[in-house]
């Protein structure tokens, strides 16, 4: 480390930032101050620059790269470059035939096409239809009904609120005043979405992530989104960006197992152990988007679903095949989880997703 | 007070808490920079115990705020004792001392009618250790109260004025990650992820916390606990469970574990039925040295 120590420090910070550590200016200031107190770059950096468990792996990578730079001859400090991956999700066969159909001024035709679009399978759309569906998806408001909260607020009816009654008595200089009342304020029930992004679900992944984005945008604090493939990824934070395109790109670069194999049982079990059991899904409505295609052992999947059912308020399974004529739950995974579900609904078209929104609103 | 993280680690060991380098550094920086420590990790890895240990090591009182859903300022910060205020008012009336409304009103909002809740207590009795336990259980609105408090070490009570801490308290915030805590709060803190200890450290912790337990027993318990954690259980045992288990075995007069003893005390270390069912048949293998 030659030259100005501050330059070296800022170089390290830049590397950490490139590796994905949220090294905001105030965090960097804290880092510099901590470094004056304790000379240990690793621990002071990790304590001040990281903000979550996921950040630690990024930080460790940046630190290793920086150590190599310091120990070797390389003058500049570089972390592993993280190129934001462009989200490319196949959306099925590109029809393209209706490409300039939009030029038509015929309102009736447009309306009927609109109707058609609502029921069209998301996997079989042309580019133009897809763009329109994307716009319509952004208009959905997937919300859960509220649940009774613990916090009480003033209300004209309900139990007597001793504190506010006393306060008004106090204001009237001790004369007994009107009884103030309060009730329990309702709170939004948490909504947890688990989206299967394995190969067999690939045609629906983009639409489902947009559905999830609409949910997160509507209720950022009470919605959580995970993707399931060969691994479990929490994408809630990526989806909090208000612009759908930016949010999807961010989510896309967070998901490393696009269109891979399905290890649904492992993924769901990991979700239960790491998130649901510690408390994330307690009292929540959990929606799993998957065709139930399981390559591994379905017993594990059944066990995970059973455990999940005991933790949550409501477990809804969305299978794109549910809406197709002649559907019977034959996919091994789906048969295994069926006894533990509150509802099995379709999610293959815009209309089906709109119906899902209604299902979620039922208590 | 402490010259280095190592000195703090030493002091924590003396009060029965074995901190690793990261945690000792976090504690040291919290003391020096007056920054709160934000601890995340599995349940039972010693997040709460760290706050207790640091309070004992620094010889300051520990003030604990257990967070829960619906927690609000009246329960966390301060509250007026309305019943006593009314009594005071009536007493003044009865004694005829209520001639001057202004002084009467000032008397009503006297400090003695203010009930200090943990956060205000911490400001008033600093130096102290303030433990804000399981902050993820509180509503996210509650974090906003903390932001103001942790930035200025002060709260404003409209009727009384601003209460400022003479010395900033040492603040330890813990979370079990049931929801993501706001970045605004985390940014003000030193973030540390507390991992399960490795086997050697676990033995050291058991020996430190339970000096009367036989060394062989402590070794066996630590080894078995480490293997249990690799089994991908619903609730892997934390340090707290390992200590409970060793204590239970010790209470039965054991100096070494055998499968029968382990089976009868397994409830001290595993608390989920599925885990118990899975582990029971594997006990002889788990206890092999």
Contacts between the chains, C-beta under 8 A, distances in Angstrom:
chain1	res1	chain2	res2	distance
A	22	B	183	7.3
A	24	B	187	6.5
A	26	B	187	5.9
A	27	B	187	6.2
A	30	B	33	7.1
A	30	B	35	6.6
A	30	B	190	7.7
A	33	B	33	5.8
A	34	B	29	5.1
A	34	B	33	6.3
A	34	B	190	7.7
A	37	B	28	7.3
A	37	B	29	6.2
A	37	B	32	4.7
A	37	B	33	6.7
A	38	B	4	7.4
A	38	B	5	6.0
A	38	B	25	5.8
A	38	B	28	6.5
A	38	B	29	6.6
A	40	B	5	7.7
A	40	B	21	7.9
A	40	B	25	6.4
A	43	B	5	7.8
A	43	B	21	6.2
A	43	B	22	5.4
A	43	B	25	4.2
A	43	B	26	7.8
A	44	B	25	6.9
A	44	B	29	7.1
A	46	B	22	6.9
A	46	B	191	7.9
A	46	B	192	7.9
A	47	B	22	7.1
A	47	B	25	6.4
A	47	B	26	5.3
A	47	B	29	6.4
A	47	B	190	4.3
A	47	B	191	6.3
A	47	B	192	5.9
A	48	B	29	7.9
A	48	B	190	6.1
A	48	B	191	7.8
A	50	B	191	4.9
A	50	B	193	7.9
A	51	B	183	6.1
A	51	B	186	4.6
A	51	B	187	7.0
A	51	B	191	5.6
A	52	B	40	7.6
A	52	B	180	7.3
A	52	B	186	7.5
A	52	B	191	7.4
A	53	B	40	6.3
A	53	B	177	7.5
A	53	B	193	5.0
A	55	B	191	7.8
A	56	B	193	5.8
A	149	B	69	7.2
A	149	B	70	6.3
A	150	B	68	7.4
A	150	B	69	4.9
A	150	B	70	3.0
A	151	B	69	7.8
A	151	B	70	4.0
A	151	B	72	6.3
A	151	B	139	7.3
A	152	B	70	8.0
A	162	B	82	7.9
A	163	B	74	7.8
A	163	B	82	6.1
A	166	B	82	3.7
A	166	B	83	6.6
A	166	B	85	7.8
A	166	B	86	6.2
A	167	B	82	6.0
A	169	B	86	6.2
A	170	B	82	6.5
A	170	B	85	5.9
A	170	B	86	6.1
A	170	B	89	6.9
A	170	B	108	7.3
A	173	B	89	6.7
A	174	B	86	6.0
A	174	B	89	4.7
A	174	B	90	5.5
A	174	B	93	6.7
A	187	B	139	7.9
A	221	B	140	5.4
A	224	B	179	7.7
A	236	B	180	7.0
A	237	B	180	7.0
A	269	B	232	7.9
A	272	B	234	7.5
A	273	B	232	7.2
A	273	B	233	7.9
A	273	B	234	6.1
A	275	B	177	7.8
A	277	B	234	5.9
A	277	B	235	6.7
A	278	B	42	7.9
A	278	B	43	7.0
A	278	B	176	5.3
A	278	B	177	6.3
A	278	B	178	5.6
A	279	B	136	7.5
A	279	B	137	7.7
A	279	B	176	6.4
A	279	B	178	3.2
A	280	B	177	7.6
A	280	B	178	5.0
A	280	B	179	6.5
A	282	B	178	7.6
A	303	B	274	7.7
A	307	B	234	7.0
A	307	B	274	7.3
